[in-house]
Amino acid sequence: MANRQTDTKIWTTQRWFKKLHPTHKLAWKYLTDACDHAGIWKIDFGQLVEDTGLEDFDLTIFINACNQDFDKENGKKISRERIKIVNKKTVWLTGFIRFQYENKDFMINPDVPAINSALTILKGYGILDEGLDKGYYTLTKPYTKRTVRTRDIDKDKDTIPEVKQGEGLGGAEEREAGRKGAAMTDQMLSVWTGTFPMYTADRERDTKPLSEIIGFIFKDAGVKMGYATHDDEIKALNTFQLIADQVNREPFWTNKPLSTISKHIQEFYNKLKNPQNGSANGQKHTGNGIDENKLKQKLAAKDPSRRQDGH
């Protein structure tokens, strides 16, 4: 997982935080760690509750509590927008980018790879200009999408290298190297933990093997990384669900980490393609060699949001 700056004085100097209920303090700290490097958190109650141990967590109440503040002159409650609801599936920690990347002049440099990647994410959600207008951050120059070079990414650590002093500090929690496959790793991890609720997820260790697995699935399907369509991605997720189910049927493998599963991905993939005696038995298959009927069954039984176009 990428290294991040943290506000060690928030417990003593931030009155709004001190007034939060203990469960809300834990949730806030969790979001600052679990969000991506643009401050975006894709809402996942199941993961939040499992990771924190919180019960009966209400997101609306939590956001309202975090967005309350107190006027320093009269002590009256006032409203802030520390957490913004972007849509039904996404929230944004509006102060994240400023806190992580601001330089000594209280500005952020959009030419820094980590920062440019974060701004590109906000642009995709349609909130980049809103952040500028509301003063959530100030740029040293107008934003222009930057092409990320391979050398900008530390593939082993899944982070973007430290930037030079005065340009801001920070890291990336997701690979933004111009390929869609890496952006799917969070969804894949949700599939895996949904199949194995007791799995000890660790994004630092799990991201790389998940990226290798999705790369293998795309390659077998004849899909070039970075050029997958939405339907390709959904089919790949459903294929990964089938792989997870196959692993779950074999006691020897059920407690193995994803790094081990990645090393044996061909074995599990072949078991799906040849479930009995190595013959296809005349069944209809998708382009990636997986039984299409099984994919359809997964669509009906698992998650309607992973429905493929035309099915």
C-alpha positions as a LaTeX table, in Angstrom:
\begin{tabular}{lrrr}
\hline
Residue & $x$ (\AA) & $y$ (\AA) & $z$ (\AA) \\
\hline
Met1 & 0.00 & 0.00 & 0.00 \\
Ala2 & 1.22 & 3.49 & $-0.73$ \\
Asn3 & 2.66 & 5.61 & 2.07 \\
Arg4 & 0.59 & 8.65 & 3.06 \\
Gln5 & 0.85 & 11.64 & 5.27 \\
Thr6 & $-1.35$ & 11.65 & 8.34 \\
Asp7 & $-2.45$ & 14.47 & 10.63 \\
Thr8 & $-1.05$ & 13.50 & 14.02 \\
Lys9 & $-2.58$ & 16.58 & 15.66 \\
Ile10 & $-6.15$ & 15.91 & 14.54 \\
Trp11 & $-6.89$ & 14.37 & 17.93 \\
Thr12 & $-6.01$ & 17.50 & 19.86 \\
Thr13 & $-6.37$ & 20.51 & 17.56 \\
Gln14 & $-9.37$ & 19.74 & 15.34 \\
Arg15 & $-12.47$ & 20.46 & 17.37 \\
Trp16 & $-14.87$ & 18.96 & 14.83 \\
Phe17 & $-12.96$ & 15.67 & 15.02 \\
Lys18 & $-12.77$ & 15.72 & 18.82 \\
Lys19 & $-16.58$ & 16.07 & 18.92 \\
Leu20 & $-17.15$ & 12.97 & 16.76 \\
His21 & $-18.48$ & 9.77 & 18.26 \\
Pro22 & $-15.68$ & 7.17 & 18.61 \\
Thr23 & $-17.21$ & 5.04 & 15.84 \\
His24 & $-17.16$ & 8.05 & 13.52 \\
Lys25 & $-13.54$ & 8.80 & 14.37 \\
Leu26 & $-12.64$ & 5.23 & 13.42 \\
Ala27 & $-14.65$ & 5.48 & 10.19 \\
Trp28 & $-12.95$ & 8.77 & 9.26 \\
Lys29 & $-9.48$ & 7.32 & 9.78 \\
Tyr30 & $-10.51$ & 4.24 & 7.80 \\
Leu31 & $-11.70$ & 6.34 & 4.84 \\
Thr32 & $-8.49$ & 8.36 & 4.76 \\
Asp33 & $-6.61$ & 5.08 & 4.39 \\
Ala34 & $-9.06$ & 3.21 & 2.15 \\
Cys35 & $-9.76$ & 5.98 & $-0.37$ \\
Asp36 & $-7.75$ & 6.23 & $-3.56$ \\
His37 & $-5.05$ & 8.85 & $-4.11$ \\
Ala38 & $-7.65$ & 11.42 & $-5.22$ \\
Gly39 & $-9.62$ & 11.02 & $-1.99$ \\
Ile40 & $-12.34$ & 8.96 & $-3.68$ \\
Trp41 & $-13.91$ & 6.09 & $-1.74$ \\
Lys42 & $-16.15$ & 3.67 & $-3.59$ \\
Ile43 & $-18.81$ & 2.88 & $-1.03$ \\
Asp44 & $-18.48$ & $-0.65$ & 0.30 \\
Phe45 & $-20.33$ & $-1.12$ & 3.58 \\
Gly46 & $-19.45$ & $-4.80$ & 3.79 \\
Gln47 & $-15.74$ & $-4.10$ & 3.56 \\
Leu48 & $-15.91$ & $-1.17$ & 6.01 \\
Val49 & $-17.82$ & $-3.17$ & 8.62 \\
Glu50 & $-15.57$ & $-6.21$ & 8.20 \\
Asp51 & $-12.35$ & $-4.20$ & 8.38 \\
Thr52 & $-13.33$ & $-1.96$ & 11.32 \\
Gly53 & $-15.69$ & $-4.18$ & 13.31 \\
Leu54 & $-18.31$ & $-1.42$ & 13.38 \\
Glu55 & $-21.97$ & $-2.40$ & 13.64 \\
Asp56 & $-25.12$ & $-0.54$ & 12.59 \\
Phe57 & $-23.06$ & 2.01 & 10.68 \\
Asp58 & $-25.11$ & 4.75 & 9.00 \\
Leu59 & $-23.22$ & 6.57 & 6.25 \\
Thr60 & $-25.59$ & 9.55 & 6.15 \\
Ile61 & $-25.28$ & 10.19 & 9.89 \\
Phe62 & $-21.51$ & 9.81 & 9.65 \\
Ile63 & $-21.19$ & 12.30 & 6.79 \\
Asn64 & $-23.41$ & 14.85 & 8.53 \\
Ala65 & $-21.31$ & 14.53 & 11.69 \\
Cys66 & $-18.04$ & 14.99 & 9.80 \\
Asn67 & $-19.41$ & 17.99 & 7.92 \\
Gln68 & $-20.29$ & 19.84 & 11.12 \\
Asp69 & $-17.98$ & 22.48 & 12.48 \\
Phe70 & $-18.05$ & 25.20 & 15.09 \\
Asp71 & $-17.63$ & 28.94 & 14.63 \\
Lys72 & $-14.52$ & 30.01 & 16.55 \\
Glu73 & $-16.07$ & 33.31 & 17.56 \\
Asn74 & $-19.45$ & 32.22 & 18.89 \\
Gly75 & $-19.23$ & 28.44 & 19.09 \\
Lys76 & $-22.30$ & 27.91 & 16.90 \\
Lys77 & $-22.52$ & 24.94 & 14.57 \\
Ile78 & $-21.71$ & 25.61 & 10.93 \\
Ser79 & $-21.61$ & 23.35 & 7.90 \\
Arg80 & $-18.54$ & 22.21 & 5.94 \\
Glu81 & $-18.10$ & 19.78 & 3.08 \\
Arg82 & $-15.31$ & 17.52 & 4.25 \\
Ile83 & $-17.11$ & 14.57 & 2.69 \\
Lys84 & $-19.03$ & 15.06 & $-0.54$ \\
Ile85 & $-21.47$ & 12.53 & $-1.93$ \\
Val86 & $-20.54$ & 12.27 & $-5.61$ \\
Asn87 & $-23.16$ & 9.65 & $-6.47$ \\
Lys88 & $-24.87$ & 6.65 & $-4.89$ \\
Lys89 & $-21.68$ & 4.62 & $-5.07$ \\
Thr90 & $-18.98$ & 7.18 & $-4.40$ \\
Val91 & $-17.91$ & 9.77 & $-1.84$ \\
Trp92 & $-15.02$ & 12.23 & $-1.94$ \\
Leu93 & $-12.82$ & 13.49 & 0.89 \\
Thr94 & $-12.51$ & 17.03 & $-0.41$ \\
Gly95 & $-9.46$ & 18.02 & 1.63 \\
Phe96 & $-7.45$ & 14.93 & 0.78 \\
Ile97 & $-5.58$ & 16.28 & $-2.24$ \\
Arg98 & $-4.60$ & 19.53 & $-0.53$ \\
Phe99 & $-3.37$ & 17.72 & 2.59 \\
Gln100 & $-1.36$ & 15.11 & 0.66 \\
Tyr101 & 0.12 & 17.17 & $-2.14$ \\
Glu102 & 0.26 & 20.85 & $-1.15$ \\
Asn103 & 3.74 & 22.41 & $-1.40$ \\
Lys104 & 5.34 & 25.07 & 0.78 \\
Asp105 & 3.45 & 27.77 & $-1.15$ \\
Phe106 & 0.10 & 26.08 & $-0.35$ \\
Met107 & $-0.39$ & 25.03 & $-3.97$ \\
Ile108 & $-0.21$ & 21.74 & $-5.85$ \\
Asn109 & 1.69 & 21.07 & $-9.05$ \\
Pro110 & $-0.39$ & 19.23 & $-11.69$ \\
Asp111 & 2.79 & 18.16 & $-13.53$ \\
Val112 & 3.73 & 15.77 & $-10.72$ \\
Pro113 & 2.66 & 12.26 & $-11.84$ \\
Ala114 & 0.84 & 11.35 & $-8.60$ \\
Ile115 & $-1.01$ & 14.64 & $-8.53$ \\
Asn116 & $-1.89$ & 14.61 & $-12.22$ \\
Ser117 & $-3.26$ & 11.10 & $-11.87$ \\
Ala118 & $-5.42$ & 12.19 & $-8.92$ \\
Leu119 & $-6.73$ & 15.23 & $-10.81$ \\
Thr120 & $-7.54$ & 13.02 & $-13.79$ \\
Ile121 & $-9.70$ & 10.86 & $-11.54$ \\
Leu122 & $-11.59$ & 13.92 & $-10.29$ \\
Lys123 & $-12.01$ & 15.07 & $-13.88$ \\
Gly124 & $-13.57$ & 11.73 & $-14.70$ \\
Tyr125 & $-16.12$ & 12.18 & $-11.91$ \\
Gly126 & $-16.88$ & 15.73 & $-13.08$ \\
Ile127 & $-15.76$ & 17.36 & $-9.81$ \\
Leu128 & $-12.32$ & 18.74 & $-10.72$ \\
Asp129 & $-13.57$ & 22.25 & $-11.51$ \\
Glu130 & $-15.85$ & 22.25 & $-8.48$ \\
Gly131 & $-12.85$ & 21.58 & $-6.27$ \\
Leu132 & $-11.03$ & 24.51 & $-7.83$ \\
Asp133 & $-14.02$ & 26.84 & $-7.54$ \\
Lys134 & $-14.62$ & 25.98 & $-3.89$ \\
Gly135 & $-10.96$ & 26.33 & $-2.99$ \\
Tyr136 & $-10.39$ & 22.72 & $-1.99$ \\
Tyr137 & $-7.03$ & 23.03 & $-3.75$ \\
Thr138 & $-5.09$ & 25.58 & $-5.79$ \\
Leu139 & $-2.98$ & 24.62 & $-8.80$ \\
Thr140 & 0.34 & 26.13 & $-9.76$ \\
Lys141 & $-0.79$ & 25.97 & $-13.41$ \\
Pro142 & $-3.87$ & 24.83 & $-15.36$ \\
Tyr143 & $-4.48$ & 21.07 & $-15.33$ \\
Thr144 & $-3.64$ & 19.11 & $-18.49$ \\
Lys145 & $-3.92$ & 15.34 & $-18.58$ \\
Arg146 & $-0.46$ & 13.84 & $-18.50$ \\
Thr147 & 0.64 & 10.62 & $-20.20$ \\
Val148 & 2.03 & 8.34 & $-17.51$ \\
Arg149 & 5.28 & 6.67 & $-18.45$ \\
Thr150 & 6.24 & 3.20 & $-17.29$ \\
Arg151 & 9.20 & 4.55 & $-15.36$ \\
Asp152 & 6.86 & 6.74 & $-13.31$ \\
Ile153 & 5.40 & 3.62 & $-11.75$ \\
Asp154 & 7.13 & 1.36 & $-9.24$ \\
Lys155 & 5.47 & $-1.86$ & $-10.32$ \\
Asp156 & 6.64 & $-3.90$ & $-7.34$ \\
Lys157 & 5.34 & $-1.48$ & $-4.73$ \\
Asp158 & 2.38 & $-0.17$ & $-6.71$ \\
Thr159 & 3.27 & 3.40 & $-5.79$ \\
Ile160 & 4.40 & 6.50 & $-7.58$ \\
Pro161 & 7.87 & 7.63 & $-6.48$ \\
Glu162 & 8.33 & 10.54 & $-4.09$ \\
Val163 & 8.12 & 13.91 & $-5.74$ \\
Lys164 & 10.76 & 16.57 & $-5.33$ \\
Gln165 & 10.66 & 18.95 & $-2.41$ \\
Gly166 & 8.34 & 21.86 & $-3.02$ \\
Glu167 & 6.21 & 19.90 & $-5.49$ \\
Gly168 & 4.08 & 18.10 & $-2.92$ \\
Leu169 & 4.19 & 14.64 & $-1.37$ \\
Gly170 & 1.96 & 11.63 & $-1.76$ \\
Gly171 & 1.47 & 8.24 & $-3.37$ \\
Ala172 & $-0.97$ & 6.22 & $-5.42$ \\
Glu173 & $-3.22$ & 3.38 & $-4.09$ \\
Glu174 & $-4.25$ & 2.31 & $-7.55$ \\
Arg175 & $-2.20$ & 1.87 & $-10.71$ \\
Glu176 & $-2.98$ & 4.63 & $-13.13$ \\
Ala177 & $-0.53$ & 3.53 & $-15.84$ \\
Gly178 & $-2.98$ & 3.90 & $-18.66$ \\
Arg179 & $-4.53$ & 0.46 & $-18.42$ \\
Lys180 & $-8.02$ & $-0.42$ & $-17.26$ \\
Gly181 & $-7.05$ & $-3.83$ & $-15.88$ \\
Ala182 & $-5.34$ & $-2.37$ & $-12.82$ \\
Ala183 & $-8.43$ & $-0.33$ & $-11.96$ \\
Met184 & $-10.37$ & $-3.59$ & $-11.60$ \\
Thr185 & $-8.32$ & $-4.95$ & $-8.72$ \\
Asp186 & $-10.57$ & $-3.45$ & $-6.04$ \\
Gln187 & $-13.61$ & $-5.06$ & $-7.64$ \\
Met188 & $-11.75$ & $-8.35$ & $-7.89$ \\
Leu189 & $-10.79$ & $-8.16$ & $-4.23$ \\
Ser190 & $-14.47$ & $-7.64$ & $-3.37$ \\
Val191 & $-15.33$ & $-10.75$ & $-5.39$ \\
Trp192 & $-12.66$ & $-12.71$ & $-3.54$ \\
Thr193 & $-13.62$ & $-11.57$ & $-0.04$ \\
Gly194 & $-17.26$ & $-12.20$ & $-0.90$ \\
Thr195 & $-16.36$ & $-15.80$ & $-1.67$ \\
Phe196 & $-13.92$ & $-16.08$ & 1.24 \\
Pro197 & $-15.33$ & $-13.85$ & 4.04 \\
Met198 & $-12.51$ & $-14.84$ & 6.43 \\
Tyr199 & $-9.75$ & $-13.95$ & 3.95 \\
Thr200 & $-7.24$ & $-11.48$ & 5.39 \\
Ala201 & $-7.12$ & $-8.91$ & 2.61 \\
Asp202 & $-3.96$ & $-6.84$ & 2.22 \\
Arg203 & $-3.95$ & $-4.47$ & $-0.75$ \\
Glu204 & $-0.17$ & $-4.14$ & $-0.62$ \\
Arg205 & 0.20 & $-7.88$ & $-1.19$ \\
Asp206 & $-2.98$ & $-8.54$ & $-3.15$ \\
Thr207 & $-2.87$ & $-5.83$ & $-5.83$ \\
Lys208 & 0.01 & $-7.30$ & $-7.82$ \\
Pro209 & $-1.35$ & $-10.89$ & $-8.03$ \\
Leu210 & $-4.83$ & $-9.59$ & $-8.87$ \\
Ser211 & $-3.32$ & $-7.53$ & $-11.69$ \\
Glu212 & $-1.49$ & $-10.61$ & $-12.94$ \\
Ile213 & $-4.68$ & $-12.68$ & $-12.83$ \\
Ile214 & $-6.76$ & $-10.12$ & $-14.74$ \\
Gly215 & $-3.93$ & $-9.77$ & $-17.23$ \\
Phe216 & $-3.99$ & $-13.53$ & $-17.80$ \\
Ile217 & $-7.78$ & $-13.53$ & $-18.25$ \\
Phe218 & $-7.64$ & $-10.67$ & $-20.77$ \\
Lys219 & $-4.74$ & $-12.24$ & $-22.64$ \\
Asp220 & $-6.57$ & $-15.56$ & $-22.99$ \\
Ala221 & $-9.63$ & $-13.69$ & $-24.23$ \\
Gly222 & $-7.54$ & $-11.90$ & $-26.84$ \\
Val223 & $-8.12$ & $-8.53$ & $-25.19$ \\
Lys224 & $-5.24$ & $-6.06$ & $-25.03$ \\
Met225 & $-4.76$ & $-4.37$ & $-21.66$ \\
Gly226 & $-6.07$ & $-0.84$ & $-21.82$ \\
Tyr227 & $-8.44$ & $-1.61$ & $-24.67$ \\
Ala228 & $-11.01$ & $-3.75$ & $-22.88$ \\
Thr229 & $-14.63$ & $-2.74$ & $-23.37$ \\
His230 & $-17.07$ & $-2.52$ & $-20.49$ \\
Asp231 & $-18.48$ & $-5.88$ & $-21.53$ \\
Asp232 & $-14.97$ & $-7.38$ & $-21.61$ \\
Glu233 & $-14.39$ & $-6.20$ & $-18.05$ \\
Ile234 & $-17.68$ & $-7.64$ & $-16.81$ \\
Lys235 & $-16.95$ & $-10.99$ & $-18.44$ \\
Ala236 & $-13.50$ & $-10.97$ & $-16.86$ \\
Leu237 & $-14.99$ & $-10.29$ & $-13.41$ \\
Asn238 & $-17.45$ & $-13.13$ & $-13.85$ \\
Thr239 & $-14.62$ & $-15.41$ & $-14.97$ \\
Phe240 & $-12.73$ & $-14.44$ & $-11.82$ \\
Gln241 & $-15.82$ & $-15.32$ & $-9.79$ \\
Leu242 & $-15.79$ & $-18.77$ & $-11.37$ \\
Ile243 & $-12.12$ & $-19.13$ & $-10.48$ \\
Ala244 & $-12.86$ & $-18.14$ & $-6.88$ \\
Asp245 & $-15.66$ & $-20.70$ & $-6.72$ \\
Gln246 & $-13.34$ & $-23.36$ & $-8.15$ \\
Val247 & $-10.73$ & $-22.57$ & $-5.48$ \\
Asn248 & $-13.44$ & $-22.71$ & $-2.81$ \\
Arg249 & $-14.29$ & $-26.28$ & $-3.82$ \\
Glu250 & $-10.78$ & $-27.50$ & $-3.09$ \\
Pro251 & $-9.85$ & $-27.52$ & 0.64 \\
Phe252 & $-6.13$ & $-27.53$ & $-0.11$ \\
Trp253 & $-6.38$ & $-24.11$ & $-1.77$ \\
Thr254 & $-9.03$ & $-22.31$ & 0.29 \\
Asn255 & $-6.58$ & $-20.70$ & 2.74 \\
Lys256 & $-3.92$ & $-19.83$ & 0.20 \\
Pro257 & $-3.15$ & $-16.12$ & $-0.43$ \\
Leu258 & $-3.87$ & $-14.54$ & $-3.79$ \\
Ser259 & $-0.16$ & $-14.47$ & $-4.55$ \\
Thr260 & $-0.21$ & $-18.28$ & $-4.54$ \\
Ile261 & $-3.42$ & $-18.47$ & $-6.54$ \\
Ser262 & $-1.86$ & $-16.19$ & $-9.16$ \\
Lys263 & 1.08 & $-18.55$ & $-9.58$ \\
His264 & $-1.34$ & $-21.43$ & $-10.28$ \\
Ile265 & $-3.88$ & $-19.47$ & $-12.31$ \\
Gln266 & $-3.39$ & $-21.67$ & $-15.38$ \\
Glu267 & $-4.31$ & $-24.74$ & $-13.35$ \\
Phe268 & $-7.59$ & $-23.27$ & $-12.13$ \\
Tyr269 & $-8.35$ & $-21.81$ & $-15.51$ \\
Asn270 & $-7.90$ & $-25.17$ & $-17.19$ \\
Lys271 & $-10.18$ & $-26.81$ & $-14.65$ \\
Leu272 & $-12.92$ & $-24.38$ & $-15.62$ \\
Lys273 & $-12.41$ & $-24.96$ & $-19.33$ \\
Asn274 & $-12.18$ & $-28.74$ & $-18.94$ \\
Pro275 & $-14.29$ & $-29.57$ & $-15.89$ \\
Gln276 & $-14.50$ & $-33.34$ & $-16.48$ \\
Asn277 & $-12.24$ & $-35.16$ & $-18.86$ \\
Gly278 & $-10.61$ & $-32.44$ & $-20.90$ \\
Ser279 & $-13.39$ & $-32.27$ & $-23.48$ \\
Ala280 & $-15.63$ & $-29.33$ & $-24.13$ \\
Asn281 & $-18.67$ & $-31.65$ & $-24.40$ \\
Gly282 & $-20.15$ & $-29.46$ & $-27.10$ \\
Gln283 & $-20.93$ & $-26.61$ & $-24.72$ \\
Lys284 & $-20.97$ & $-23.02$ & $-25.90$ \\
His285 & $-17.98$ & $-21.01$ & $-24.73$ \\
Thr286 & $-17.14$ & $-17.34$ & $-24.59$ \\
Gly287 & $-14.10$ & $-15.88$ & $-26.28$ \\
Asn288 & $-12.01$ & $-16.60$ & $-23.18$ \\
Gly289 & $-12.77$ & $-20.30$ & $-23.23$ \\
Ile290 & $-15.09$ & $-20.32$ & $-20.18$ \\
Asp291 & $-18.53$ & $-21.93$ & $-20.33$ \\
Glu292 & $-20.97$ & $-19.16$ & $-21.22$ \\
Asn293 & $-23.83$ & $-20.91$ & $-19.40$ \\
Lys294 & $-21.85$ & $-20.76$ & $-16.19$ \\
Leu295 & $-21.30$ & $-17.05$ & $-16.66$ \\
Lys296 & $-25.02$ & $-16.51$ & $-17.09$ \\
Gln297 & $-25.72$ & $-18.48$ & $-13.93$ \\
Lys298 & $-23.31$ & $-16.27$ & $-12.04$ \\
Leu299 & $-25.03$ & $-13.18$ & $-13.36$ \\
Ala300 & $-28.33$ & $-14.40$ & $-11.96$ \\
Ala301 & $-26.98$ & $-15.67$ & $-8.67$ \\
Lys302 & $-24.24$ & $-13.22$ & $-7.72$ \\
Asp303 & $-24.50$ & $-9.62$ & $-8.78$ \\
Pro304 & $-26.94$ & $-8.13$ & $-11.32$ \\
Ser305 & $-24.55$ & $-5.22$ & $-11.83$ \\
Arg306 & $-22.16$ & $-7.58$ & $-13.56$ \\
Arg307 & $-24.67$ & $-8.39$ & $-16.31$ \\
Gln308 & $-23.15$ & $-8.49$ & $-19.76$ \\
Asp309 & $-24.63$ & $-6.56$ & $-22.65$ \\
Gly310 & $-27.10$ & $-8.62$ & $-24.62$ \\
His311 & $-27.77$ & $-11.10$ & $-21.78$ \\
\hline
\end{tabular}
